[in-house]
């Protein structure tokens, strides 16, 4: 094998590794389909979900508790970080502290706000069903008199 062949292979491996890293970085920053994550840009520690100090991400779906339909445009907040759900009801919160319990609050127009607490450092998903804030009244009973 020639020296130039070795250099070419090393360059090829380095280029492939950089391409993989670029794809991973773009996927990590997308926040999932239809979500608008807001993160803490000053925190660059990416030890997510491994039990060490740093940050982690939590994602999930906000749904109607009575119909299980996705709620688009719901606001989800935790530890000062906010995300808005997309048309599929999905949210992603990036840059959350990697220590202790995290309370996640979801709210949407026409629904009662709800808070769920994530207690495990390894939990990465938290779905939150919201109840409609106004439940329609049942129809009046039928009148059988003549």
C-alpha positions as CSV (number, residue, x, y, z in Angstrom):
1,X,0.0,0.0,0.0
2,X,1.3,3.4,-0.9
3,X,1.6,6.3,1.6
4,X,-0.8,8.4,-0.6
5,X,-3.4,5.6,-0.3
6,X,-3.2,5.7,3.4
7,X,-3.6,9.5,3.5
8,X,-6.5,9.3,1.1
9,X,-8.3,6.7,3.4
10,X,-7.6,8.8,6.5
11,X,-9.0,11.9,4.8
12,X,-12.0,9.9,3.7
13,X,-12.7,8.6,7.2
14,X,-12.4,12.1,8.6
15,X,-14.8,13.5,6.0
16,X,-17.3,10.7,6.7
17,X,-17.0,11.4,10.5
18,X,-17.6,15.1,10.0
19,X,-20.7,14.4,7.8
20,X,-22.2,12.1,10.4
21,X,-21.6,14.8,13.1
22,X,-23.2,17.4,10.9
23,X,-26.3,15.3,10.4
24,X,-26.5,14.5,14.1
25,X,-26.2,18.1,15.0
26,X,-28.9,19.2,12.6
27,X,-31.2,16.5,13.9
28,X,-30.5,17.4,17.5
29,X,-31.4,21.0,16.9
30,X,-34.7,20.3,15.0
31,X,-36.7,19.7,18.2
32,X,-38.9,17.0,16.6
33,X,-41.6,17.4,14.0
34,X,-43.6,20.5,14.4
35,X,-42.1,21.8,17.6
36,X,-40.5,25.1,18.4
37,X,-38.0,24.5,21.2
38,X,-36.5,27.4,23.1
39,X,-33.2,26.5,24.7
40,X,-30.6,28.1,26.9
41,X,-27.9,29.1,24.3
42,X,-25.3,29.8,27.0
43,X,-25.3,26.2,28.3
44,X,-23.0,24.1,26.1
45,X,-22.8,21.0,28.3
46,X,-24.5,18.1,26.5
47,X,-24.5,15.4,29.1
48,X,-28.1,14.6,28.6
49,X,-29.9,12.0,30.6
50,X,-26.8,10.2,31.9
51,X,-27.0,11.1,35.6
52,X,-24.2,13.6,35.5
53,X,-24.6,17.3,35.9
54,X,-25.3,19.2,32.7
55,X,-28.5,19.4,30.7
56,X,-31.0,17.0,29.3
57,X,-34.1,17.1,27.0
58,X,-37.6,15.9,27.7
59,X,-40.2,15.5,24.9
60,X,-43.8,14.4,24.7
61,X,-47.2,15.0,23.3
62,X,-50.0,17.3,24.5
63,X,-53.4,15.8,23.8
64,X,-57.1,16.3,24.6
65,X,-57.9,14.1,27.6
66,X,-61.4,13.3,26.3
67,X,-60.7,12.6,22.6
68,X,-56.9,11.9,22.6
69,X,-56.5,14.4,19.7
70,X,-53.3,16.3,19.5
71,X,-53.4,19.9,20.7
72,X,-51.6,22.2,18.3
73,X,-50.1,25.5,19.7
74,X,-50.0,24.4,23.4
75,X,-47.4,26.1,25.5
76,X,-45.1,23.8,27.6
77,X,-42.7,25.2,30.2
78,X,-40.2,23.8,32.6
79,X,-37.3,25.3,34.5
80,X,-37.6,28.6,32.6
81,X,-37.6,26.9,29.2
82,X,-40.6,27.1,26.9
83,X,-41.7,25.1,23.8
84,X,-44.9,25.3,21.6
85,X,-46.5,22.1,20.2
86,X,-46.7,21.5,16.5
87,X,-49.7,20.2,14.7
88,X,-48.9,16.7,16.0
89,X,-49.0,17.9,19.6
90,X,-45.3,17.2,20.1
91,X,-43.0,19.3,22.2
92,X,-39.3,19.2,23.1
93,X,-37.7,21.0,26.0
94,X,-33.9,21.2,25.6
95,X,-31.4,22.5,28.1
96,X,-33.2,21.3,31.2
97,X,-31.2,20.8,34.4
98,X,-29.9,17.2,34.8
99,X,-30.6,17.1,38.5
100,X,-33.7,16.7,40.7
101,X,-37.3,16.7,39.8
102,X,-38.6,18.8,36.9
103,X,-42.1,20.2,36.9
104,X,-43.6,20.5,33.4
105,X,-46.6,22.7,32.8
106,X,-48.8,22.5,29.7
107,X,-51.5,25.0,28.8
108,X,-53.6,25.7,25.8
109,X,-56.6,27.9,24.9
110,X,-59.8,26.1,25.8
111,X,-58.1,23.7,28.2
112,X,-57.3,23.6,31.9
113,X,-53.5,23.8,32.5
114,X,-51.8,20.8,34.0
115,X,-48.4,20.2,35.6
116,X,-46.6,16.8,35.6
117,X,-43.4,16.1,37.5
118,X,-40.5,14.1,36.1
119,X,-38.7,12.4,38.9
120,X,-36.3,10.2,37.1
121,X,-33.1,11.4,35.5
122,X,-33.4,8.7,32.9
123,X,-37.0,9.7,31.9
124,X,-37.0,11.5,28.5
125,X,-40.7,11.4,27.6
126,X,-43.7,13.0,29.4
127,X,-47.1,13.1,27.7
128,X,-49.6,15.4,29.2
129,X,-53.4,15.1,28.5
130,X,-55.4,18.3,29.1
131,X,-59.0,18.5,30.0
132,X,-61.2,21.0,28.1
133,X,-61.9,24.0,30.4
134,X,-65.6,24.0,29.5
135,X,-67.4,20.7,29.4
136,X,-70.6,21.0,27.3
137,X,-73.8,20.6,29.3
138,X,-75.8,17.5,28.7
139,X,-78.9,17.9,26.6
140,X,-82.1,18.4,28.6
141,X,-84.1,15.3,29.3
142,X,-86.9,14.6,26.9
143,X,-90.4,15.8,27.7
144,X,-92.9,13.0,27.5
145,X,-96.0,14.9,28.6
146,X,-98.9,15.6,26.3
